[in-house]
Amino acid sequence: MFEAFFGGAGSARGGARRSRVRPGADALLQMSLTLEEAAFGVRRELNVETAVLCEQCRGSGCAPGTSPRTCATCGGTGELQSVQRSFLGQVMTTRACTACAGTGEQIPSPCPACGTEGRVRARRTITVDVPSGIEDGMRIRLSGQGEVGPGGGAAGDLYVEVAEQPHDTFTRDGSNLHCHIQVPMTAAALGTDLVLTTLDGEEKLDIRAGTQSGAVLTLRGKGVPRLRSTQRGDLLVHVEVRVPTRLDEEQERLLRELAALRHEDVAAVTRGSGLFGKMRDAFRQ
């Protein structure tokens, strides 16, 4: 505040002068990936529209064959000073030069392509290497691939945000995968084998005899590779035992015979299960 009113060493030497060349802003775009692409990585070419360096003026903002000149209004300092009388005496105030926007330079012949900006909007193709194991919402940083700054300033960074598409079979949880399978009641009781298509191809899955609904079978190392690691997660297979709802007379007769042989023709309540079981055990004690 003191320097703004009374001037100072910085303003006397033109310290308030602004540069025409300023850094560019960062840019963000989204890229959609399948589960397989996110798991094993992929190389993609993306079309992006950003501010790039003007080829005609190479960032100077001047027409070919011309150059900026010193501002005649501020003499190249980028600021204007004025003296006013107040109860404190003479007060000197400093403000940015309006003729050159505080840069101390004027462009008498603007570039026909960018109009003194030193940059233009253009569409270009960039190559993005997606690492294996990347997850939904993560961003890939491409240094210097963002917006070129005013006056041809250094370009910012480009961030590519990953959007992973839902998979028809698998649900992802970090590096682990989950899927659900339905097994007929007879197959769960007797045991069976089935072929499951994983990210690596077909895998044989052993359904042991007596497998219950809700059981989880784990295929080690068949999940998603961990980011920046050689290790992989697991594939967890959730088993749902399917009970038949429509039986013909012969099927119903055979099931009744099996139930009678196993003494399962009457529903039984496990001792101690539930609230009433706990109350009964309490009274017996």
N, C-alpha and C positions, 0 to 999 in steps of 0.2 A: 504493500500500500504506500509506503514511504517513497519508493522509487517511482510509482505511478504518478504521484503528485509533484514530486520535486526533481524527478530525473535521477539518474545514477550512472555508475561506471558502465553497467551492462547496456543501458539504453543509449548512452553517449557513443558507444562503439558499435551500435546497431545490433545489440544482442537480441532484440525482439524480432528480427527478420526470420520469416518462415521459409522453409525449403519447399520448392515446387515438387521435389521428389519425396514421396512418402511410401511406406510399406503397404503392400496389398493385404486384403482381408482373406481369412480362411474360407473355404467352401465346403459344403456338405452335400453328399448325394447318397441314395440308398440302393443297395444291390440285393436282389432276391436270389437265394440259393436253395437247392434241394438238400435233403439230409445227407445224401451221398457226397455231394460237392463240399458241404461243410465238414464232413467227417474226414475225407481224404485229400481235401484241397483241390484247387482248380485255378487255371489261368483264364482270366476274362478280359475282353476288350470292351470298354465302355465309352460311349459318346457323351461328352460333357461340354457345356457352353459356359465359358468364363471370359474375363477380361485378359487379353494377351497384349504383348508389346506391339506397338504400331510399327509395321515394317517400313513405312515411308519415312518417318522422322526418327525412328529408333528411340522413341521416348522423349525427344526434345520438345515436341509440340509445335515445332516450326515447320513452315513449308520448306521443301528441298532447296538448298542453296542459301538459306537465311539462318539467322541466329537470334536469340533474345538480346534485348538491349536494356540498359540501366533505366529504371523508372525515372522519368523527368520530374515527377511530383515529389518524391521522397529522396531522390538522389541515391537510390540503391540501399537505403537503410531499412526499408520496409515499414517505417513508422513516421508519424507526423507529431510534432510537438507544438504546443501553443501555451502562451502565458496569459494568465488571468489575474485580476486584482481581487483580493479578499481581505478579510480582517486580519489575516496573518501576513499580509503583504502580497507579493507576486507569487503565484502558484503556477508551476509548470506541469501540464498534463501531457500524457503520451498515449497515442492510439495507433492502431494498425492503419497503414495507408490503404485507402479504398481503391486507388487507381491500379495497384498491383496486388491487392489482397495480402499485403504484408510480405511478399516474396522479394521485393526490391528489383524485380525484372518485369518487363513487358514484352509481349510477343507481337510485333507489328504485322507479321504474315503468318497466320495460323495454318497448321497442317490441314490440307483438304480432307484427309482421311479421318483424323481423330479430333480436330478442332481444339488444339492446345492440351488435350488430355494426356497424350503420349501413350494411349492404350485404346484398344477397340474390342468389341465383343466378337467372339468367334467360336465356332464349334470344332472340337478336335477329338481325336481318339487316343485314349490312354490304356495302358496294359496294367491290370491289377493281378498280383499273385496272392491268392487266398491261401493261408496256411492251413494245414490239416488240424482239425479239432476246434476250429473257431465256433463261437456260439452266437445265438440270436442276440442282436443288440450291440455286439462288439463293433469297434471301429478300426479300420485300417488307415494309417496315416501315410500319405504320400507327400513328402517334403518338397516344397517349391512348386507344387502342381496346382495351387489355388489361384486367386485373383492377382494379376499384376497391379501394382499400385499406381496412383497418379504420377505423371511425369516419368513413367517407366520404372517406378520403384520396385524393389524386390518382391517377388510373388509370395503370397501366403501359402499355407498348406491345404491340401485336399484330404478330407476325411470321407471314407467310404463306410457307411453303416450297413451291417449285414442283417437281412431279414430272412430267417429260415422258414421255408414252407412246411406246413404240416404234412406228415407222412401217412400213407394209407394203413400201414401195419404197426409201425413203431412210434412210441412216445419217448422223447429224449429227456433225461434228467442228468445234466452235466455230461459226464463221459459214459454214463450207463444208459441202456435202452430197455424199454419195457414193451411187452406185447402180450396179448391174451389169446388163448386157444380153447376150443370147446372139444371135449372128449366124451364119447358116448359112455353111458353108465357101465355097460358090459366091458368095454375096452379098459376103463379105469379099474374095474374089478379084476380083470384077467391080465392086464398089462399089454402093451403094444408098442410099436415103433411108428414114428411119423417123420416125414421130411419137412424141415422148416427152412424157408428161404431167408437167409440173413444178408447182411451187407457184403459178406465175403462169398456168397453162393449158398448152395444147399448144404444143410447140416442135419445129421440123423439125431433125432431126439428120442430118448428111451423113457417111455411112460411105464413105470414099474407097477406091478400088480398091487392093488389096494390104494392107489393114488386118490387122495381126497380132493374135493372141490376147494379151491383156495390155495392149493399147494403152489409153491414157486420153485421152478427149475432154473438153475443158473448155468449159463454157458460162459465160461471164463474167457476173457479176452476177445469176445465177439461184439463188444460195444464200440464206442467212438474213441479214436486216439485222443489222448490228452494233449492240450495245446503245448507246443514246444517240448514234447516228451515222446519217447519211443513206446511208452506204456499205453494200454488201452483199457477201457472200462469193460463191464460185463453186460451180457444180454440176459434179462430176467423174464422168464416165460411164466405167466400166471395161468393156472389150469382151472377151467370151469367144467365140472362134470355135468353133462346134459342128461336129464331124466326124461324118459319118453312120456309123452302126454296122450298119445293115441295108441291103444293096443287092440289087436283083434282077439278073438276068443281064445285061440291057441296060445298066443303070447301071454295073455292074462293068466291062463291056467298054469303055464310053466312057471311064471313068476310067483304064483301062489304056492306052488309046490316047493319052490326054492325057499320062500319065506318060511314055510312050515318046517322044512328040514333044518333051517338055521334058527328056528324059534324066533322069527322076526315078524310073525303074523300079527303081533300086538305091539303097539308102540310102548316103549319103556322110557321112564324118566330117570336120568342118572342121579344117584343119591348125592344129596348135598348141592345140587345145581340150582341156582336161582334163589330168590328170596324165601320162598316157602320151604325149600329144602334146608336152608340155613336155620330157619325158625324151628323146624322139626328137630334138627340135630341139637339145637340149644335146649329144647324141652327134654330131650332124652338124656342130656348131660345133667 
